[in-house]
Amino acid sequence: MLIPLYTLLFLSAASLVVRCDEQDIKAFYYQQIAAKWSPKVQPFITQIETIGEDKLGLSLNCQIDFLRLLNEVTNPNITDWALLMIDSWGVVESGTFSGNTNWEGRMTQCRQIHSGVKGNDGKEIEGKYCHLGWPLFGTWQLPAGIGTCVPQSCPEDNIFEIIQALAFGQVIDVSQPFPWNKKNVTLPHCAEIPDIKNDKGAIAAITILYFFGLLVLFGSMYDIVTNRSRSESAPAQSTGHNDVTFGKQNEPANDDQNQRSVELITLSLKSDVIPDNGQPNEPSGREIIFTNQDDGEAGTSTNKETLTKQKNGELSICARIILSFSAYRNMQNVATYRHTRGSYRCLNAIRFMSMCWIVLGHSWELGLFLTERPTTENVGDLVNRFKKRFSSEVINKMDVAVESFFLISAMLTTISFLKKVKKHNGKPPCAMFGFYYFHRFWRVPIAGIVFTSLGLCGSIIASAYLSHGVFIRNDTNYFTDIYIAPWTRSGSYFVGIILGYILYKSSSKPKMNKIGVVFGWLISVLGIFAAVYLNHYIEVWPVSAKIIYMSTHRVILAAAVGWIVFACSTGYGGIINSVLSWVGWVPLAKLTYTGYLIHPIFVYYGYYSSPVEVYFSVWIMIYYFLGTLTLTLGASFVVTSFLELPFTHLEKIMFRNVKI
C-alpha cells in the first residue's frame, strides 16, 4: 500500500521540477551575479569618465571591450558570455592560513567563451585567461595569485591595472603614485594556444623524433623480413652455424639436442670500448652466444661447438647499422631478465631502488614546492604538519639517493680500468682514455636529445626552475653552488674507487669472520639511518655540528651502500643478497638512466594538467607517485629501446676493428 503512495508522491515532485522554467532559474542566478558585482563595477565605470581615457594605462581596444563586459555585468539581463567570463574569475576562498592562497578560477571555461559580439577591433570578443601572482606572507613567502578572464583584446601588461581596479574599486591613474608594491608582483601570464607552425624549436624537435621513428620502423621491418627469409631457407638438419639469425635458432637434428630449446640471444660485435657499467665485456670476434632455457646460463650451442671469427661477408656494415634500430630486437634486449656472466648482480636492484626514491621525492618536491605557482590547496598543512613527521625525512633526504649512482659508476669504472691496465702490463695506451671519454659523450647527448625534444613540457620545466623570482631564488643558488657542483659529489665517487680497488684485488673472494660481517652490516645500517634521519632528531644544530653533518652525510651513505655491494658480491649478503640479486631487477635497472631524465616531465604535467589545485594528503601523494613511476617506466622502455640501444650498437660497429 505504501509503495504506490511513495511512487505517486515521487511523480508529483518530478512534475513540479519539470514545470520549473529553466529560464527563470537562469534569470535568478543572473540577478544574483549582477547584484554582487554592481557595487564594485559601477565606481570603476564612473571613475573612467572622471580620470580620462588617456590616464587609464589600458589599450583602447581593451578598454572599450572591458567596459562592454562591465556594462553587461551590471545589466539585470546579463548575457551568457558576460556571465561565463565573470564566473571564470578566481575568488578568495577559505583556508588561506593553510596555504590556499592561489585562486585560479576556471581557465577552460574562460577559453571556451565565444560571445558572438564584435569588439572594438572588429573581431569577436573571446575569453582570455590570465594569472597574476605576488608574495603574501610567512617564512615560506607563499605566493598568492588570482586568475582572471578578460576580453582577448587585452594584452598582458593591462591585466595588473584591471585587477587593481576591481580589487580596490578604483581606477589606476598612471600619472599618480602606484598604490601597490609593484616590485614584488610577478608579471601576468596569459594562457595562449601554442602556435607550433611558427615555433622553430618545436618543428626541429618533431622533425628529429620523426626521423628516429622512421629509422626504427625501417630497421624493424628489415629485421623481421630478413629473419623470416633466413628461417625459410635454412635446412632442417643444419645447426645454423653459418647463418646469423635474430630470434630462435633452428634446433639440431639429433634427438638429444631436440630435447632442449636453444635461443639465440645476441650477436656480439667486437668492441673493446670500456663498458658503461664496468661489467666484463661481452665475447668479441662476432661470436654467437646461445642461452639454454633450462639453466639460463650463457654458453655455446648444445653440441658445444664454439662459433668464433665469422667471416665479414655474413652481414654488411649497412645491414648492421639498419638492424641497430630494430625495435623488435632492442625491445627483446631490454626485456631480457638474465644476469650477465661476471656481473655484480645486486647492483640492478640498487640502481632501480635509487631511481624510485628520486621519483618519490620529486613527486612531492617538484609538484608541491618547486612550481611556477602553487599547485596545492593546503601547502601550509604540508609545511606545518607533515614535514615534522619522522617519515617525512625519506622525502626530505631523497637527494642523497644519487650518491649510489656515483658510487656504482666509480666502482665499475675502477674495476674495468684495472683490468685494462693488467691486460697491457701496466702501460695502458692513451687511446683507451680517448675511447672512455668518447663513450661518455656519445651516450649522454642521445638521451638528452630525447629529453629536450619532448618539448611539449619543456617550457613548463624551464619556467618552474628559472621563473620563480623572489620565491625560490635561494634554491636556485643552492642548486648552482652546491647541488650540481662536482666537488660536492667527489666524496661518494672516491668511496666507489676504493670499493672497486678492493673488489679487484680480492678477486671477489675475501675471507671474513662472522663477527666482522655482523659488525659491517651493523655499521652500514646505522650509517644509512644517520644520513637520512639524524637531522630529524636535532632541531637546533650548533654551527660546527651542522658543518660536519652536511659535509659527511653523503659520504657516509655512500660507504654504507658500498658495504652492501661488497657483502653481496663476496658471499656475505645472505637473504639480502637473494633479494637484491633477483633476476626481475635486471630489465628494470636498464630503464633507470632514461627514467631519471624524463620523470620530471610526468611530475609537472600531472600537477599542471589539473584544472583545480590538489588537496594534499599522504594517500593522494602515493597515488601520484605510483602513477608517475608507472608512466616513467613505460616511457623509459620505449626511449631505451628506440634510441638508447641503437646508438650503443652503432658505437660497437664504429669500433669493431679497434683493439685496446
Secondary structure, DSSP 8 states (H G I E B T S, - for coil): -HHHHHHHHHHHHHHHHHHS-HHHHHHHHHHHHHHHHHHHHHHHHHHHHHH-GGGS---HHHHHHHHHHHHHHHSTT--HHHHHHHHTS----S-GGGT--EE---HHHHHT-EEEEE-TTSSEEEEEEEEEEEEEETTTTEEEEEEEEEETT--GGGHHHHHHHHHHTS---TTS--SS-GGGS---EE-----GGG-HHHHHHHHHHHHHHHHHHHHHHHHHHHHHHHHHHS-TT---TT---SSB----SSHHHHTS-EEEEEE-----S--TT-------SS-EEEEETTT--EE--TT-----S--TTSS-HHHHHHHHT-HHHHHHHHH-----TT--THHHHHHHHHHHHHHHHHHHHHHHTSSSS--BTTHHHHHHTGGGSSTTHHHHTGGGGHHHHHHHHHHHHHHHHHHHHHHTTT---HHHHHHHHHHHHHHHHHHHHHHHH-TTTHHHHHHHHH--TTSSHHHHHHIIIIIS-GGGTHHHHHHHHHHHHHHHHHTT-----HHHHHHHHHHHHHHHHHHHHHHHH-SS--HHHHHHHHHHHHHHHHHHHHHHHHHHHTT--HHHHHHHT-TTHHHHHTTHHHHHHHHHHHHHHHHHT-SS-B---HHHHHHHHHHHHHHHHHHHHHHIIIIIHHHHHHHHHHTTT---
